[in-house]
Amino acid sequence: MNSYVLSAEEETSLVDRGLLPEIWSGEAPWHGPLPTDRALLEDRYRGCLVGGAICDALGRPGEGKSPSTIERRYGELRDFHPWRGWTSGPKGTITDDTQLTVEVARTYLARGYLDPVDLAMRVGDWLHIGRGKGKTCTEAALRILEGRPWIETGLESAGNGAAMRAAPVGLARPGDLDSLRYEAALSSVVTHADRMAVGSTVAIAFAVAYLLRIGPGQLNVEDFTDSVLAALEGAPDPAYVERRRDPPPQRVRLSQRMAEVGTWLDRTWQDVTAYTWTGAYVLESLPAAFWFFLRYR
């Protein structure tokens, strides 16, 4: 694969805003080699992308709702529900999470690498068919349609809109950590030109690449969490203020919160989500998502 080559102006802009990971040096923290069995890899690629779409559609009715509201309305979300209202759709309807994941994958298929110019064009075209569109992605798409260059379309938002579509980056760069981190950053900046958003995108992309190497029942929680934290070294990782009020909020880096995840596995989901919160703010949603993955692995 080739890589997108930044112009001098683009590189200066990203560096000045702290949006580019440092060049990786040393051994990547993968767990063993990639499988050489093509059929096995294809199965894991399909499982990643189709599984993400299934979970997107399954969880969609609960998005933005409190646990008590979900329980009152649905009991437990164990089946697909139709999407009612002006954006109505049948059972199993996906949201922007899956739609934009597809657009990232299409960029790789079309260009052979993460081309932010191509991705920006696709995000702009997506706007008129977008479902469950987040404010940041919507505003970025509008800027794209105005004709702004990709380096200027992203908002300074630490929402999870870039992390939610990061899986294809890990699938495309499963053996090249430097390219994975670089392309994760570029994929984020098109809509989310924010340091924590970039870090979260690196974390998800790396986790996907790491898990391609792991068979059923073989995941070691400590090695996985340590490897994700290692992959974040030298990536944008600012300390942002928590939104929760009890205990009083502190300034926390994404890596700090992620380092806690593996120590919570004996707790209930109610206790964990009361601690992390689970809004679109990636300081909340990313650690919560990793906890659910590891707790119910």
PyMOL commands that set and color helices and strands:
alter all, ss='L'
color gray80, all
select helices_A, chain A and resi 8-16+38-62+67-74+96-111+116-129+135-145+150-152+163-165+167-172+177-189+195-211+221-231+254-264+269-276+282-295
alter helices_A, ss='H'
color red, helices_A
select strands_A, chain A and resi 239-241+251-253
alter strands_A, ss='S'
color yellow, strands_A
deselect
rebuild
show_as cartoon
